[in-house]
Amino acid sequence: MMSYRDMTFCGFWRDCALASSCARALTDEVRKSATKWWGDLPGEPPIAQYSERPPCHRNIEDAA
């Protein structure tokens, strides 16, 4: 299956202490870039996402 940038993005980045340096954070900017990449094709751009928090995830509250 084809997905944007051939990588899995993380939708759990908002509560992660490592988000500022994470290349996998599914930010609004990533969504905009994926939409631009998808162009005029029908439907939403395919963006692979983790279904659970990845092992690298660190809760902001735990990092404080």
C-alpha positions as CSV (number, residue, x, y, z in Angstrom):
1,M,0.0,0.0,0.0
2,M,1.2,3.5,-0.9
3,S,1.3,6.1,1.9
4,Y,2.8,9.6,2.2
5,R,6.6,9.6,2.4
6,D,6.5,5.8,2.9
7,M,6.6,6.1,6.7
8,T,4.4,5.8,9.7
9,F,3.5,9.1,11.5
10,C,2.6,9.6,15.1
11,G,-0.7,11.1,16.1
12,F,0.3,10.9,19.8
13,W,2.9,13.6,19.5
14,R,0.9,16.3,21.3
15,D,1.5,14.7,24.7
16,C,5.1,13.6,24.0
17,A,8.1,15.2,25.5
18,L,10.1,14.4,22.4
19,A,7.7,16.0,19.9
20,S,9.8,19.0,19.1
21,S,12.6,16.8,17.6
22,C,10.4,14.1,16.2
23,A,10.3,13.5,12.4
24,R,7.2,11.3,12.7
25,A,4.9,13.8,14.4
26,L,1.6,14.1,12.4
27,T,1.4,17.8,12.6
28,D,-0.9,20.1,10.6
29,E,2.0,20.9,8.3
30,V,2.5,17.2,7.5
31,R,-1.2,16.9,6.7
32,K,-1.0,19.9,4.4
33,S,2.1,18.5,2.6
34,A,0.4,15.2,2.2
35,T,-2.7,16.9,0.7
36,K,-0.5,18.8,-1.7
37,W,1.4,15.6,-2.7
38,W,-1.9,13.8,-3.2
39,G,-3.0,16.5,-5.6
40,D,-6.3,16.1,-7.4
41,L,-6.7,12.4,-6.7
42,P,-10.0,11.5,-5.1
43,G,-10.3,11.0,-1.3
44,E,-7.9,11.9,1.5
45,P,-4.2,11.3,1.1
46,P,-3.0,8.0,2.6
47,I,-1.1,8.7,5.7
48,A,0.1,5.7,7.7
49,Q,-0.3,6.3,11.5
50,Y,0.6,4.3,14.6
51,S,-2.5,2.7,16.1
52,E,-0.9,2.8,19.6
53,R,1.8,4.9,21.2
54,P,5.2,3.9,19.8
55,P,8.0,2.8,22.2
56,C,9.8,6.1,21.8
57,H,6.8,8.1,23.3
58,R,7.6,9.9,26.5
59,N,4.7,11.5,28.4
60,I,5.2,15.2,29.0
61,E,4.1,14.8,32.6
62,D,6.6,12.0,33.2
63,A,9.5,14.1,31.8
64,A,8.9,17.1,34.1
